[in-house]
Amino acid sequence: MNDLDLFSDPYGEGQPPDDRHGGRRDQRRVRRRQKRRRRNGRAAAMFALAFLVAVFGTAGVLGYAWLDNRTHPPDYSGAGSGNVTVQIKDGASGSVIGLTLERHRVVKSSRAFVKAYNKEARASSIQPGFYQMRREMSSAAAMALLLDPKSRAGNQITIPEGRRAVEVFELLGKKTGIPVREFQAAAKRPQSLGLPAYAKGKVEGFLYPGRYDLDPNGTAEQILKQMVGRFTQEAESVDLVGKARQARMNPTTVITLASLIQAEGGKPSDLPKISRVIYNRVDKGMPLQFDTTVLYALNKRTLTVTNQDLQVDSPYNTYKHKGLPPGPIANPGPDAIEAALAPEEGDWLFFIATDPSRKITEFAVTDAQRVRLEQKFRAWQRAHPGQ
C-alpha cells in the first residue's frame, strides 16, 4: 500500500469506519439541544412580554391616578362646620397657608387650596393674623373667608419703641381685656417666657417693640412669650451676642445702653450721637445724670424733674451713681440697639432736647455750651406750659 492509500477515505464520509455511528449520535444530540434552546427562548420571551405588560399596565394605572390626583386634588365641598382659629403668619405663601389649613382640618389637602389660591386674583392681599375658620371647608370657601375682613379673629397691636414693661402691660391689657395683673404675674415666671439667660429673669428690655397679631384665645403668658420670642429672633438675626463680645460688652449691657439711648432720643439720626455721649461720659468717669433713669425709678413720665426727684434712693438714679444703671429702663428698638453697638464719632459730652414738641435735640462739648442749650429748653417750657 502506498502513502496515498494510507490517507484515503474508502467510505467517503471523512472519518474512519469506527467513528461513523458515534458521529451521527453527536449530531442528533446537538439538534435536540438546539430545539430545547429555541423552546426556552420563546418561553422566556413570552414571560418577559407578559411582565412588561403587567408593569407598564400597572404604571399606567398608577400614573393616571397620580395625574388625576394632581389635576383634581382631594377637596371638601361646602362651607364646613364648627369653628377653629388659624394663624396666618406674615409672608406666608399659598402653599404654606394651605399646609396650615390642612393641619387644622380646614381643607382636605393643601394642593386643593393652592389650586384655588392660584386662581384668585386677590390672593396676595391675604393679611397676616388670626382667622375664625370652619372645619372641612371647600378650598374656595376657605379662600373667601380669608379675604373677608370680618373673619379676622385676633387683635392687632403696635407696641411703640421705648415703652417700659409696665406700660406694655397696660397697652396689652387694654387691647385684649386681660387684667394687667395677669401680665405682671406672668412676668414673674420668667422660666416660662423663654427669656435668654443674659436677661437674668427680667422682661424689661426684652419685650420687643413692633406690630403683633394677638391670639384671641391667648393668655398673658403666651403673649409675653410671643414678644420675648420676637426679641430672641431679632437678636439672633443681628448676632447680638457676637457683636457684644466684639465691643467687649455682654448682651445685657448692650440692651441697657440701648434702652437709655431710646429713652433719651428724639429722631433716629440722633441715636448714634446720644450713644457717643454715653460712651464719652462713662470713659471720663462722669455720672450720666439722665432724668429718664430717675423717672424710671419713680415710675413717672414728665418733662419736669424736680430737685426732690433727683434725691431718690435708687441704683437707677444716675445723678448719684456713675456708669450705666443695673438694667434696661425700657424696651428699645433695632435702631437704638444698633446705635449702642456703633456710636457716632464725636467729642460731645452733653445733649438737651431744646424743642421736645418737634423732637429737636442739640449736642454740646463744653459746659458753657450745655448751659446755653438748657436756657433754650427753659424758654421752650415757658412757651408750652403744662407740657
Buried (B, 14 or more C-beta within 10 A) or exposed (E): EEEEEEEEEEEEEEEEEEEEEEEEEEEEEEEEEEEEEEEEEEEEEEEEEEEEEEEEEEEEEEEEEEEEEEEEBEBBEEBBEEEBBBBBEEEBEBEBBBBBBBEBBBBBBBBBBBBBBEEBEEBEEBEBBBBBBBBBBBBBBBBBBBBEEEBBBBBBBEBBBBBBBBBBBBBBBEBBEBEBEBBBEBBEEBEEBBBBEBBEEBBBBBBBBBEBBBBBEBBBBBBBBBBBBBBBEBBEEEEBBEBBEEBEBEBBBBBBBBBBBBBBBBEBEBBBBBBBBBBBBBEEEBBBBBBBBBBBBBEEEEBEBEEEBBEBEBEBBBBBBEEBBBBBBBBBBBBBBBBBBEBBEBEBBBBBBBBBEEEBBBBBEEEEBBEEBBEBBEEBBEEEEEE
